[in-house]
């Protein structure tokens, strides 16, 4: 006997939703990381110094920090699906503005892209919590993997597109527009669904603020430290390697190894996550993997490729766990959005400050020893926090106990 028609319809709907989720995830890194390979071209085009060019990477992180709290309340106003569609539209508009030509629109478009991505970052865990509550961790690993692979692909084609002729840097930047267009097409049919805005608003007003939960802050600090360490590594690894007597070409290749290694944990966590009773040991081990990588770069830089793999695996896996916590530690999509807004605001504010802070410490100390030691200490703190954030608890219970 075949399945009832309504079961088949429900299964088809969930598959289509999952497809839409992955298309959305493709927009959560690539539209702004695709500018990184073009920084030298943009510096020459607009006569930018290094700090001005670096803003093209820092601006989206600042947008993540400041827009995340606002994003968390959007579903209560317009519904979850409409909020995610809005994020894609904003990303698309930002890509168009960034590609217009003047340097002012280059920065404005970059900030707009960051605002759109921030909304998607905050609210995507709510979709998983609402529609796939039993598959949060493996699906989070999947969408983080999709994010990384898409970012790598778009970055790979950016430079070849940009060097076709004198103005093709605009084409290279505009090429990312295909991502929000595809995702918008997938999300538009979901606008026919009943809005959950009223229900979300009633639920949210009946609960104490999320920041009153100790567990919420444990998840927030874990995500914040992971973001801090990851963006420090992404920003300064080439300089660290060149100071250790690697050539510029070797340093560039190893930077690619770092980006690739951050995607590898997803392949491991996808099958393992459903079998975990909690995530304490995984959070601790991934944090200590970051520490091993940092101390290895300091003490035995000749084996840098090994230490980069340790660092990338820990930072990438830590991000997957942290994003999983946003759903696993909450009871419904409303709390998931609130926790996501809190933790990502804090996390990306730390991420935006990390490269500058570590660069300043390098300048005043005259070497990479003190910055690497500081980051190694922070990774140990991250491990300790991970032991608390990884417990099999939920924030609603935690808040009731605290009140």
SULVENPE-V779142 format. One record per helix or strand. SS is the DSSP state (@ for helix, = for strand). FROM is the first residue (numbers start at 1). TO is the last residue. If there is no record, write none. Layout:
# SULVENPE-V779142
SS,FROM,TO / SS,FROM,TO
This chain:
# SULVENPE-V779142
@,5,25 / @,30,33 / @,36,46 / @,50,78 / @,80,98 / @,103,131 / @,133,162 / @,168,174 / @,177,192 / @,197,205 / @,210,212 / @,214,243 / @,248,275 / @,280,299 / @,301,328 / @,333,365 / @,369,389 / @,395,402
